Amino acid sequence: MSGNAFLLSILYLVVGIGVEGARRVWPSILLQRLSLSLDSLPARALELVGLMRPLREAYFAGELSEVMVRLVFGVTTLIIIFLLAVVVGVVMGTLRSLTVGRGFWRG
């Protein structure tokens, strides 16, 4: 379970780095939109827990650099991926125990 979450985290990180690098070298609307779509997951999660407004204010006040905002977004994304992995693992484990316990998989 944690192995799949780790691989997904690495994939998300590699795609994010690739998009950001390409956006800086070859600026285009497509890459800008792709970058914004990658940022929407952590931004919405931070908004949900009430941390996006202070982060935004600190960034616009010059208290946080773009690198720090990216780091916060990256850590938030990793937390989301691992929480999803845990939830899916618990649900699948529960379903399996219910089906195996009732004999659905016996011949």
C-alpha positions as CSV (number, residue, x, y, z in Angstrom):
1,M,0.0,0.0,0.0
2,S,2.7,2.5,0.9
3,G,4.8,1.4,-2.0
4,N,2.1,2.4,-4.5
5,A,1.6,5.7,-2.8
6,F,5.3,6.3,-2.9
7,L,5.5,5.5,-6.6
8,L,2.5,7.8,-7.3
9,S,4.2,10.6,-5.3
10,I,7.4,10.2,-7.3
11,L,5.4,10.2,-10.5
12,Y,3.5,13.4,-9.5
13,L,6.8,15.0,-8.5
14,V,8.5,14.1,-11.8
15,V,5.6,15.4,-13.8
16,G,5.5,18.6,-11.8
17,I,9.2,19.2,-12.2
18,G,9.0,18.5,-15.9
19,V,6.0,20.8,-16.4
20,E,7.6,23.6,-14.4
21,G,10.9,23.2,-16.3
22,A,9.2,23.2,-19.6
23,R,7.1,26.2,-18.7
24,R,10.1,28.3,-17.9
25,V,12.0,27.3,-21.0
26,W,9.1,27.3,-23.5
27,P,6.4,29.4,-22.0
28,S,3.0,28.6,-23.5
29,I,-0.7,28.7,-22.6
30,L,-0.8,24.9,-22.6
31,L,2.0,24.5,-20.1
32,Q,0.6,27.3,-18.0
33,R,-2.7,25.6,-17.8
34,L,-1.1,22.2,-17.0
35,S,0.9,23.8,-14.2
36,L,-2.3,25.4,-12.8
37,S,-4.1,22.1,-13.0
38,L,-1.3,20.3,-11.1
39,D,-1.4,23.1,-8.4
40,S,-5.2,22.9,-8.0
41,L,-5.2,19.7,-5.9
42,P,-3.0,21.0,-3.1
43,A,-4.5,24.5,-3.4
44,R,-8.0,23.1,-2.8
45,A,-6.8,20.9,0.0
46,L,-5.1,23.9,1.7
47,E,-8.3,26.0,1.1
48,L,-10.4,23.2,2.7
49,V,-8.3,23.3,5.9
50,G,-8.1,27.1,5.9
51,L,-4.4,27.5,5.2
52,M,-4.6,28.8,1.6
53,R,-5.4,32.4,2.6
54,P,-2.5,32.8,5.0
55,L,-0.2,31.2,2.5
56,R,-1.4,33.5,-0.3
57,E,-1.1,36.6,2.0
58,A,2.5,35.6,3.0
59,Y,3.5,35.1,-0.7
60,F,2.1,38.4,-1.9
61,A,3.6,40.2,1.1
62,G,7.0,38.8,0.1
63,E,7.4,36.7,3.2
64,L,7.5,33.4,1.2
65,S,9.4,32.8,-2.0
66,E,7.9,30.8,-4.9
67,V,10.2,27.9,-4.0
68,M,8.7,27.8,-0.5
69,V,5.1,27.9,-1.9
70,R,6.1,25.0,-4.3
71,L,7.5,23.1,-1.3
72,V,4.3,23.6,0.7
73,F,2.2,22.4,-2.3
74,G,4.5,19.4,-2.8
75,V,4.3,18.3,0.8
76,T,0.5,18.8,0.7
77,T,0.2,16.7,-2.4
78,L,2.3,13.9,-0.7
79,I,0.0,14.0,2.3
80,I,-3.0,13.8,0.1
81,I,-1.6,10.8,-1.8
82,F,-0.7,8.9,1.4
83,L,-4.1,9.6,3.0
84,L,-5.8,8.3,-0.2
85,A,-3.7,5.2,-0.1
86,V,-4.6,4.6,3.5
87,V,-8.3,5.1,2.9
88,V,-8.3,2.8,-0.1
89,G,-6.3,0.2,1.8
90,V,-8.7,0.3,4.7
91,V,-11.8,0.1,2.4
92,M,-10.3,-2.8,0.4
93,G,-9.2,-4.6,3.5
94,T,-12.6,-4.3,5.0
95,L,-14.4,-5.4,1.8
96,R,-12.0,-8.4,1.6
97,S,-12.5,-9.4,5.2
98,L,-16.3,-9.2,4.7
99,T,-16.3,-11.2,1.5
100,V,-13.8,-13.8,2.6
101,G,-15.5,-14.1,6.0
102,R,-18.8,-14.9,4.4
103,G,-17.4,-17.5,2.1
104,F,-18.0,-15.7,-1.2
105,W,-14.6,-16.8,-2.5
106,R,-14.9,-20.4,-1.5
107,G,-15.4,-23.0,-4.3
